[in-house]
Amino acid sequence: MIEAVGLTKRYGSKLAVDDLSFTVKPGKVTGFLGPNGAGKSTTMRMMLGLDRPTAGRVLIDGKHYTELKNPLRTLGALVDAKWVHPNRSAHAHLKWMARSNGIPTKRVDEVLDIVGLSEVAHRRAGGFSLGMSQRLGIATALLGDPKILMFDEPVNGLDPEGIHWIRRFMQRLAAEGRTVLVSSHLLSEMAQTAEELVVVGRGKLIAQCSTEEFVDSASNTSVRVRTPQAEQLGEVLASNGLAVARENQQDQHTLLVPDGGTEQVGELAAKHGFVLHELTVQRGSLEEAFMQITGQEVEFSTGQGNEPAAPAAGDVPVAAAEK
Ligand SMILES: Nc1ncnc2c1ncn2[C@@H]1O[C@H](COP(=O)(O)OP(=O)(O)OP(=O)(O)O)[C@@H](O)[C@H]1O
C-alpha cells in the first residue's frame, strides 16, 4: 500500500505538491492522472525518496522509502527507461542492479524471461528499441519481486502491441495482489488499464475513486436509439417528459436521450409498436471527464479553452497545457 498524507513540496515560490493525501491499495491498477505540471513526477520522486517533502509524508507499506531495508524488494519503479549504460547488456545491467541490492543473481534470468527479453539478454542495451528499453526497465523494477510497483509513463512512444503488452502485464501484477500505480497521459489507454484513479491538478487532489465513478460523475451518459420511425418515437419520448436530440443533422434515424434509461425507452417504443435497430447506452469517455474536471486546473492554458479536442478514435494525449 502507498499512503500520502498532507504531502507538500515547494520549490522556491512554486508549490508543486499541495497538501496531497491519497491511498493506493493492492490488487488493482491505480492510474495517476493530472495535466502537465500537476505534480505527478514530483510526487513519485518523493515516494522514491529522491526528493524530500516540504511537509507531510508518503509511506510505502507503512515506512518512508529511506527506512526500507531492501528498497527494491518492497517497491519497484520504472521512472526512466533509458537509464541504462548503453554499452552494457541487459543481463549485465540487471546483474549489477541485483548485486548492489543483495538480490540473488539467478533472479536476473527469471525477470528477463518474464518480460520476454531472454533472447536479447546479451545484446548492448544502447541498441534497444524504446519498447525493449521499457521491458528492461520493467525487468529492473521486478528484480526484487516487490509488492509495490510504480510506473511513470510506461507506454510513452510504444506501438500498439507494446502498449497492449504493458497493459496486460500491469493487470497481471495487480491480480497477483500487488499494488500498482501508473501515470500516463494516454487517457483512453488508462481507461482500459486502471480500475482506480488518483487525479491531481496544480498539486492538489481532485479525485480518488474508481475509473467508472470518475467518468460517470463528469461526462454525459445517454441512450442512443436508432429507428426508421425516429420522428414519431421522438414525439412519444418527449410527451413522456424525456429530452430528445438528434445525434447529427445528417442521420435522420438516430436519437439521443440524455436522461433516459434503455428500459424506459425500449418499453415506450414497444408500447407504440416502433421497430428499433439499436438501443444502447452511450457512456462518456475518460477524456471528456478528465477535461471537464481538470479544465480549470491546468497550469498554463493554450488560450483556446480547455474543452476536449475533437473526439479521437485512439489515445488522446493530454496536451492542454505546456510547461
Ligand atoms: N526541480 C524543480 N524546481 C522548480 N520547479 C519544479 C521542479 N520540479 C518540478 N517543478 C515544478 O513543479 C510543478 C509540478 O511539476 P511535475 O513535473 O511534478 O508535474 P507533472 O504532473 O509530473 O507534469 P508532467 O505531466 O508535465 O510531467 C511544475 O510547475 C514544475 O514546473
The ligand as a MOL file (V3000), in Angstrom:
LIG
                    3D

  0  0  0     0  0            999 V3000
M  V30 BEGIN CTAB
M  V30 COUNTS 31 33 0 0 0
M  V30 BEGIN ATOM
M  V30 1 N 13.1790 20.9420 -9.5110 0
M  V30 2 C 12.2050 21.8290 -9.6870 0
M  V30 3 N 12.4020 23.1460 -9.4560 0
M  V30 4 C 11.4070 24.0370 -9.6290 0
M  V30 5 N 10.1530 23.7200 -10.0280 0
M  V30 6 C 9.9040 22.4340 -10.2690 0
M  V30 7 C 10.9020 21.4140 -10.1260 0
M  V30 8 N 10.3410 20.2150 -10.4330 0
M  V30 9 C 9.0610 20.4790 -10.7700 0
M  V30 10 N 8.8040 21.8030 -10.6710 0
M  V30 11 C 7.5180 22.4590 -10.9320 0
M  V30 12 O 6.5610 21.8240 -10.1300 0
M  V30 13 C 5.3350 21.6470 -10.8320 0
M  V30 14 C 4.9730 20.1710 -10.8790 0
M  V30 15 O 5.8780 19.5110 -11.7590 0
M  V30 16 P 5.8290 17.9340 -12.0440 0
M  V30 17 O 6.9370 17.6450 -13.0020 0
M  V30 18 O 5.8060 17.2020 -10.7750 0
M  V30 19 O 4.4360 17.7910 -12.7580 0
M  V30 20 P 3.8630 16.5630 -13.6090 0
M  V30 21 O 2.4470 16.4050 -13.1860 0
M  V30 22 O 4.7480 15.3940 -13.4910 0
M  V30 23 O 3.9150 17.1540 -15.0690 0
M  V30 24 P 4.1490 16.3900 -16.4760 0
M  V30 25 O 2.9230 15.6210 -16.7230 0
M  V30 26 O 4.3080 17.5290 -17.4240 0
M  V30 27 O 5.3900 15.5680 -16.3430 0
M  V30 28 C 5.5460 22.2990 -12.1930 0
M  V30 29 O 5.0940 23.6290 -12.1320 0
M  V30 30 C 7.0370 22.2590 -12.3510 0
M  V30 31 O 7.4610 23.2990 -13.2070 0
M  V30 END ATOM
M  V30 BEGIN BOND
M  V30 1 1 1 2
M  V30 2 1 2 3
M  V30 3 2 2 7
M  V30 4 2 3 4
M  V30 5 1 4 5
M  V30 6 2 5 6
M  V30 7 1 6 7
M  V30 8 1 6 10
M  V30 9 1 7 8
M  V30 10 2 8 9
M  V30 11 1 9 10
M  V30 12 1 10 11
M  V30 13 1 11 12
M  V30 14 1 11 30
M  V30 15 1 12 13
M  V30 16 1 13 14
M  V30 17 1 13 28
M  V30 18 1 14 15
M  V30 19 1 15 16
M  V30 20 2 16 17
M  V30 21 1 16 18
M  V30 22 1 16 19
M  V30 23 1 19 20
M  V30 24 2 20 21
M  V30 25 1 20 22
M  V30 26 1 20 23
M  V30 27 1 23 24
M  V30 28 2 24 25
M  V30 29 1 24 26
M  V30 30 1 24 27
M  V30 31 1 28 29
M  V30 32 1 28 30
M  V30 33 1 30 31
M  V30 END BOND
M  V30 END CTAB
M  END
